[in-house]
Amino acid sequence: MKKFYQDLLASHNLHKPLAVNKEESFESESLKKEKILQQVPILGEWEQVGRGNFVKDSSLIHLKSPARFETYPADWPQDGDYTSFGMIGAKRTFVNENWETFNQLKLVVTSHCKNIINPSITVSFTNDGKIKVPDKYDREGHHVINLENKQTREYRLDISNLSRDAISKLEITFNANGSYMDLPADWDIVVEKIFLETNQENSNVKGWQILKNNLSYSHIGYPKESTKTVIAHSELIGEKFLLIDEKNSEVIYKGHFQKFDKTVGTYAVADFSDYKIKGQYFLQVGDLKTKIFKIDDYENLLKTSLWKSLNFVFCERCGCPVSGIHGTCHQDVFSEFNDRKIIFNGGWHDAGDLSQQLVQSAEVTLGIFELAAKVKKSDPVLHARLLEEGEWGLDFIFNF
């Protein structure tokens, strides 16, 4: 908590984005836990797909492209609406290979992009087995990886729930989406290594079942007068749990996991709802334990989440430079009515940060002012920052 408010102060109360603690991300923690039982490199001939330049090399995939082209691809919409300047990528074909003994794909990727704010690649799988991937709605088999520019990083994709009994194609692609403020920009992506792996510590990506080595708890904490439960795999039914005070490592509550049946599965549930003393705690069963969480008044628990949500909204601002994310954007999108023509930027971005509509920003504006009214007395600093963000939305709305 102390670290969060230090970060908030460093951001000047969200006048630049909060620092991202990548060490505590799901991806970083998963890489620390993994236990690789087998690893097989994906070798063979890769072919170019789409536009740009594909630098052939037996040991890596090197993709280069400008951020924009003079034309749109011939078979794509020509009006620029929801259309990029084209796809750039490489594909590797297989003769219906069975990958079911592997549960993850690992890539080592380096991004050398120039003036590309958020470089990313899409990894796509095609399976021609019992279950087709992608399906007829093109819903599965694609995953976008956000890259760190000017860095070499290892990325892991969990494919344990992907149908992969007859893999026929693997693609690595990205789209040329132009550049902010029309700056000269180029893509330069190198994929150095691609491995199929079997990881003993795989995660669950579909359904509601909890893995045996996990405890599911409220990361925000628990209101002192509310229900307080931790959910675990059904194997822990009947096992003893301990609620431990983080300050002095004292066991202050004991209980046993109870059986909990729902339509989505059977679980073990630790219930400590009758413990109502404020503080910082963790729950432990055997060698498993949660991270530290708080028991506190509901409003106090919400504050960090409200600031973090507002941070996300601020980072989605359209037409406004956001430090470390983008400069002034969407100055080439116009709205016309009768003899009036204005730049259609302002408010906040919609999905993918590539579009903007008035109705979504209007709904966000209303939500921000409603929240500001609720925290006016309890948190004047948050109240003031919410009003400021809401006014950004009003400025956009009153343009039309």
C-alpha positions as a printed Julia matrix, in Angstrom:
400×3 Matrix{Float64}:
   0.0     0.0     0.0
   2.8     2.4     0.9
   4.53    1.64   -2.41
   1.31    2.37   -4.33
   0.9     5.83   -2.8
   4.56    6.57   -3.51
   3.91    5.7    -7.16
   0.75    7.83   -7.13
   2.7    10.8    -5.76
   5.41   10.29   -8.41
   2.71   10.44  -11.1
   1.55   13.84   -9.73
  -1.87   12.33   -8.99
  -2.19   10.75  -12.43
  -0.85   13.5   -14.62
   1.38   10.82  -16.04
   0.7     7.05  -15.93
   1.43    5.0   -12.84
   4.6     2.92  -12.98
   4.01   -0.7   -14.03
   5.44   -3.32  -11.68
   6.15   -6.04  -14.21
   7.76   -8.32  -11.64
   4.33   -8.92  -10.11
   2.6    -9.66  -13.41
   1.05  -13.04  -14.18
   3.6   -13.57  -16.96
   6.64  -12.9   -14.75
   5.4   -15.08  -11.91
   4.53  -17.9   -14.31
   8.05  -17.89  -15.79
   9.54  -18.13  -12.29
   7.42  -21.17  -11.4
   7.76  -23.17  -14.63
   9.31  -26.64  -14.64
  10.17  -27.69  -18.19
   9.95  -31.45  -18.76
  10.73  -31.34  -22.48
  11.66  -28.71  -25.05
  11.7   -29.08  -28.84
  12.74  -26.27  -31.21
  10.47  -25.51  -34.16
  12.78  -25.75  -37.15
  12.22  -25.66  -40.89
  11.39  -23.29  -43.72
   9.37  -20.18  -42.95
   7.55  -18.3   -45.72
   6.59  -14.64  -45.96
   2.95  -13.59  -45.68
   1.6   -10.14  -46.49
   3.7    -7.04  -47.09
   7.07   -5.76  -45.9
  10.39   -7.55  -45.98
  11.15  -11.02  -44.73
  14.88  -11.49  -44.12
  15.56  -15.19  -44.58
  17.83  -16.82  -42.04
  17.84  -20.45  -40.95
  18.14  -19.55  -37.25
  15.64  -16.68  -36.91
  12.64  -14.83  -38.35
  13.38  -11.2   -39.22
  10.44   -8.99  -40.27
  10.81   -5.37  -41.41
   8.27   -2.89  -42.7
   7.4     0.81  -42.84
   4.51    1.84  -40.59
   2.44    2.93  -43.58
   2.22    2.28  -47.31
   0.97    4.46  -50.15
  -1.98    2.1   -50.7
  -4.16   -0.28  -48.74
  -3.91   -4.0   -49.65
  -5.9    -4.64  -52.84
  -8.39   -7.03  -51.21
  -8.96   -4.87  -48.1
 -11.46   -1.96  -47.68
 -10.05    1.12  -49.37
 -11.61    3.81  -47.16
  -9.28    3.37  -44.19
 -12.18    2.59  -41.82
 -10.96   -0.12  -39.41
  -8.27   -0.97  -41.95
  -4.54   -1.06  -41.48
  -1.99   -0.63  -44.27
  -1.55   -4.4   -44.35
  -0.24   -7.46  -42.57
   3.44   -8.34  -42.34
   4.53  -11.77  -41.23
   5.86  -15.28  -41.68
   4.25  -18.71  -41.64
   5.45  -22.25  -41.09
   3.36  -25.14  -42.44
   3.17  -28.66  -40.99
   1.67  -31.96  -42.11
  -0.99  -32.17  -39.38
   1.48  -32.55  -36.5
   0.19  -33.7   -33.12
   1.3   -31.26  -30.4
  -0.82  -32.69  -27.59
   2.22  -33.71  -25.52
   3.22  -30.03  -25.35
   1.33  -27.4   -23.37
   3.18  -24.18  -24.16
   4.95  -22.29  -26.93
   7.94  -20.13  -26.05
   9.45  -17.36  -28.18
  12.49  -15.12  -27.81
  11.68  -11.82  -29.52
  13.61   -8.59  -30.06
  11.92   -5.37  -31.14
  14.02   -2.69  -32.89
  11.06   -0.53  -33.96
  11.32    3.2   -34.65
   8.44    5.47  -33.51
   6.12    2.51  -32.98
   4.52    3.28  -29.63
   3.2    -0.15  -28.66
   4.79   -2.86  -30.84
   3.1    -6.24  -30.75
   2.95   -9.47  -32.71
   0.12  -11.94  -33.21
   0.8   -15.68  -32.99
  -1.83  -17.73  -34.86
  -2.4   -21.49  -34.9
  -4.3   -23.58  -37.44
  -5.5   -27.04  -36.4
  -7.21  -29.41  -38.87
  -8.05  -32.16  -36.38
 -11.24  -33.11  -34.55
 -11.84  -29.53  -33.48
 -10.96  -26.9   -36.08
  -8.84  -23.92  -35.05
  -9.8   -21.25  -35.75
 -13.52  -22.03  -35.82
 -15.87  -20.61  -38.46
 -16.14  -17.37  -36.46
 -12.34  -17.02  -36.28
 -12.53  -16.91  -32.47
  -9.64  -19.12  -31.34
  -6.04  -19.71  -32.24
  -4.86  -16.07  -32.15
  -2.87  -14.42  -29.39
  -1.41  -10.9   -29.32
   1.91  -10.42  -27.5
   2.8    -6.9   -26.41
   6.54   -6.41  -26.91
   9.05   -4.24  -25.09
  10.71   -2.06  -27.68
  14.53   -2.05  -27.88
  14.54   -5.14  -25.67
  14.99   -8.9   -26.06
  12.41  -10.81  -24.06
  11.16  -14.35  -23.59
   7.41  -14.84  -24.02
   5.33  -17.89  -23.13
   1.94  -18.95  -24.55
  -0.11  -21.54  -22.68
  -1.67  -23.8   -25.33
  -2.95  -26.49  -22.95
  -6.61  -25.8   -23.82
  -6.01  -25.29  -27.55
  -7.02  -28.1   -29.88
  -3.69  -29.25  -31.38
  -4.02  -32.83  -32.55
  -3.35  -31.89  -36.2
  -1.46  -28.59  -36.44
  -1.06  -27.47  -40.06
   0.15  -23.86  -39.72
   1.84  -21.43  -37.33
   1.96  -17.7   -38.18
   3.71  -14.7   -36.63
   2.34  -11.39  -37.89
   1.74   -7.71  -37.15
  -0.18   -4.92  -38.87
   1.18   -1.64  -40.24
  -1.14    0.81  -38.47
   0.62    4.07  -39.3
   2.27    6.2   -36.65
   1.29    8.92  -34.22
   1.55   12.45  -35.62
   2.67   10.88  -38.92
   6.25   10.53  -37.67
   8.58    8.44  -39.86
   8.23    4.96  -38.38
   9.47    1.45  -39.09
   8.85   -2.03  -37.79
  11.83   -4.3   -37.11
  11.04   -7.57  -35.33
  13.38  -10.52  -34.81
  12.13  -13.86  -33.49
  15.28  -15.69  -32.5
  13.96  -18.92  -31.01
  10.64  -20.79  -30.99
  10.15  -23.84  -28.8
   7.39  -26.3   -28.04
   7.56  -27.17  -24.35
   5.92  -29.32  -21.72
   5.63  -27.35  -18.51
   4.75  -29.23  -15.35
   3.41  -26.01  -13.81
   0.84  -25.21  -16.49
  -2.0   -22.79  -15.79
  -5.71  -23.2   -16.34
  -7.05  -20.95  -19.11
 -10.62  -22.24  -19.46
 -13.34  -23.04  -16.99
 -13.52  -22.37  -13.25
 -11.42  -25.17  -11.75
  -8.56  -24.0    -9.53
  -5.14  -25.62   -9.89
  -3.86  -27.73   -7.01
  -1.03  -25.32   -6.2
  -3.2   -22.18   -6.13
  -5.39  -20.34   -3.65
  -8.01  -17.92   -4.96
  -8.56  -14.93   -2.69
  -9.69  -11.31   -2.88
  -6.61   -9.32   -3.86
  -8.3    -6.06   -2.91
  -8.91   -7.42    0.6
 -12.08   -8.09    2.62
 -14.59   -5.66    4.15
 -14.54   -6.34    7.89
 -18.32   -6.86    8.12
 -18.58   -8.94    4.94
 -18.13  -12.56    3.82
 -14.46  -13.62    3.74
 -13.54  -16.78    1.84
 -10.55  -18.33    0.1
 -11.25  -20.95   -2.57
  -9.0   -23.92   -3.38
  -8.92  -27.2    -5.31
 -11.33  -29.86   -4.04
  -8.39  -31.97   -2.79
  -8.07  -29.56    0.15
 -11.58  -30.3     1.5
 -11.19  -31.01    5.22
  -7.66  -29.56    5.43
  -6.8   -27.1     8.21
  -6.14  -23.46    7.31
  -4.49  -20.68    9.31
  -5.13  -16.93    9.14
  -1.85  -15.23   10.07
  -1.19  -11.63   11.11
   1.44  -10.25    8.73
   2.88   -7.87   11.35
   3.98  -10.46   13.94
   3.4   -13.8    12.13
   0.86  -14.77   14.81
  -1.88  -17.28   13.98
  -5.07  -15.43   14.86
  -7.72  -17.72   13.32
  -8.0   -21.44   12.49
 -10.51  -23.43   10.51
 -11.0   -26.23    7.99
 -11.77  -26.12    4.28
 -15.4   -27.05    3.62
 -16.9   -28.72    0.56
 -18.66  -26.33   -1.8
 -20.7   -27.7    -4.76
 -21.71  -25.49   -7.67
 -22.84  -26.16  -11.22
 -19.35  -25.19  -12.43
 -17.5   -27.57  -10.09
 -16.69  -28.73   -6.57
 -14.34  -26.63   -4.45
 -12.73  -26.39   -1.05
 -13.63  -23.15    0.73
 -11.97  -21.57    3.76
 -14.47  -19.27    5.51
 -13.27  -16.74    8.11
 -16.2   -14.32    7.82
 -16.62  -14.01   11.61
 -13.14  -12.51   11.99
 -13.62   -8.71   11.8
 -10.45   -7.05   13.1
  -8.73   -4.61   10.75
  -5.2    -5.46    9.69
  -2.98   -7.15    7.13
  -3.02  -10.92    6.91
  -2.3   -13.98    4.79
  -3.95  -17.4     4.75
  -1.91  -20.6     4.79
  -2.68  -24.28    4.27
   0.33  -26.61    4.38
   3.01  -25.06    2.18
   0.49  -22.98    0.22
  -0.22  -19.39    1.23
  -1.82  -16.29   -0.23
  -0.08  -12.97   -0.62
  -0.8   -10.34    2.03
  -4.34   -8.9     1.99
  -6.22   -6.38    4.15
  -9.32   -6.57    6.3
 -10.7    -3.04    6.5
 -13.7    -0.81    5.9
 -15.13   -1.18    2.39
 -14.34    2.38    1.31
 -10.69    2.07    2.37
 -10.31   -1.16    0.37
 -11.73    0.48   -2.74
  -9.41    3.48   -2.85
  -6.41    1.9    -4.57
  -8.69    0.19   -7.11
 -10.42    3.49   -7.86
  -7.08    5.2    -8.45
  -5.91    2.32  -10.67
  -9.14    2.39  -12.69
  -8.8     6.15  -13.13
  -5.19    5.61  -14.23
  -6.43    3.31  -16.99
  -9.04    5.86  -18.12
  -6.41    8.62  -18.16
  -4.1     6.42  -20.27
  -6.96    5.97  -22.77
  -7.27    9.72  -23.43
  -7.7    10.5   -27.12
  -6.22   13.63  -28.65
  -4.04   14.23  -25.62
  -0.35   13.37  -25.19
   0.02   10.68  -22.51
   3.61   10.34  -21.29
   5.22    7.08  -22.36
   2.16    5.92  -24.3
   1.38    8.26  -27.21
   1.44   11.85  -28.41
  -1.48   13.9   -29.65
  -3.48   11.48  -31.77
  -6.38   11.14  -34.24
  -5.95   14.61  -35.7
  -6.73   13.17  -39.14
 -10.25   12.0   -38.2
 -13.0    14.51  -38.97
 -16.7    14.93  -38.34
 -18.78   16.86  -40.87
 -22.3    18.28  -40.57
 -23.68   20.82  -43.07
 -20.88   23.37  -43.48
 -19.14   22.51  -40.2
 -16.05   20.29  -40.05
 -14.13   19.53  -36.83
 -11.4    17.14  -35.74
 -13.0    14.13  -34.06
 -10.59   13.54  -31.2
 -11.05   13.88  -27.47
 -12.66   11.82  -24.76
 -11.16    8.36  -24.44
 -10.25    5.61  -26.89
 -12.44    2.61  -27.46
 -11.23   -0.95  -28.12
  -7.68   -1.29  -29.39
  -6.98    2.44  -28.93
  -7.63    2.87  -32.64
 -11.19    4.18  -32.6
 -13.38    6.73  -30.91
 -17.14    7.17  -30.54
 -19.11    9.84  -28.7
 -21.51    7.51  -26.87
 -18.79    5.53  -25.04
 -17.0     8.67  -23.86
 -20.33   10.14  -22.72
 -21.02    7.05  -20.59
 -17.52    7.21  -19.08
 -18.0    10.91  -18.29
 -21.25   10.21  -16.45
 -19.65    7.39  -14.44
 -16.73    9.59  -13.42
 -18.98   12.4   -12.14
 -21.19    9.93  -10.27
 -18.13    8.49   -8.54
 -16.78   11.97   -7.78
 -20.01   12.79   -5.93
 -19.63    9.68   -3.75
 -16.04   10.38   -2.66
 -16.39   14.16   -2.27
 -16.31   14.07    1.55
 -14.16   10.97    2.15
 -11.31   11.69   -0.3
 -11.0    15.29   -1.55
  -7.8    14.51   -3.54
  -9.45   11.72   -5.51
 -12.58   13.87   -5.87
 -10.59   16.7    -7.44
  -8.79   14.36   -9.85
 -12.07   12.73  -10.89
 -13.59   16.14  -11.64
 -10.57   17.0   -13.79
 -10.89   13.76  -15.79
 -14.65   14.21  -16.13
 -14.11   17.69  -17.54
 -11.93   16.17  -20.25
 -14.94   14.13  -21.28
 -17.28   17.13  -21.19
 -14.92   19.07  -23.44
 -15.26   16.35  -26.07
 -19.05   16.07  -25.72
 -19.66   19.8   -26.03
 -17.75   19.95  -29.3
 -20.77   18.45  -31.07
